[in-house]
Amino acid sequence: DMVNSIAISATACALGQASAGMVRKNAPGADVHNLISIREGLAAALAGDAEMPTDWPELGFFEPAREHRSRHGAILLPLDALIECWHLARSKADA
């Protein structure tokens, strides 16, 4: 359940590219369950329901994006994609 390596080529808005870069930097070597927790915490923080997670220092850069709900999906997309890849790989391994 660990991320061994990651390759991301992001063609997105500045927030999406920043999020992809953050995931590219921090995900290798990370436990996927921790990534799921980070994603849930980030989503809650963006929605204004929680404080910004402190797992990765870069997460704080997304604090001003709380006011821009239309950009939340772009910020969460790299984590969502990584988690979905893990689910797919796991289901193939279980088959």
N, C-alpha and C positions, 0 to 999 in steps of 0.2 A: 504493500500500500504506500510505497514511497515513489516520488517522482524521480526518475533517473536522469532524464534530460528533457529539454523542451526547445522547440523551435517555433518562433512566432514571426510572421510577416504581417504587420498591421497596416492596413490602409484605412484609416479612421480619422475622426476628429482629434483634436489635440488631447482631450481627456481620454479617449480610447487608446491613443498611442502611449500616453503616459501610463495608463493602467497595464497595457501589454508589456511595456518595458519593466514595470514593477514586478509583474508576474514572471517575466523572463529572468530577472535577476534573482528573485527570492524562491521560486518554486523548486528548482533542482535540489534534491536532498530532503525536501519537505514531505511530511506525512500527509496523505490526501485528506484524512479526517481533520487535521489541523487547517488545511486549506478550505474545507467546507465550513469550519467554524469561523475562519477569517471572512469568508464570503458572506455568511449570515450576519456577522457583526457589522461588516461594511454596509450591507443593505439596510440594516436597522439604523445605523448612524446616518446614512444619507436620508432616510425617511424621517429623521428627527426623533427616533424612539430610543436612542442609546448614544453613548459617547463613542467617538471614533476609536476603533481597535488600535492597540499599540504594538501588535505583533510585528509589524514592519513599519519602520519610521516613515516611509513614504506615504502611508495611508493618510497621514495628517494633511497632505497637500490637497486631498479631496474635500476637506471641510467646507470650503466656499461653494462647492457644487450642490450642497443641500438645497439651496434656493432654486436650482435648475433641474427640476424633476425629469424633464425630457432628456437629460444627459445621464441619468443614473444607469440606464441600460448599457450605455457605451462603457461606463466605468466597470460594471459588473461582468460584461461579456467575456473578457479573457479568463476570468476565474470560472465562469459558467462553462466555457468551452473545455477548459482543462478538466473540470470535474466530470463533464459528460464523457470525455475521452476515457477517463478512468472507469466510469460505469460500463462503457462499451467493452473495454478491454477485460474487465472483470467478468462480464457476462459471457464473453467468448471463452475465457479460461475455465469457467464453470460448465460450459457445454460439452 
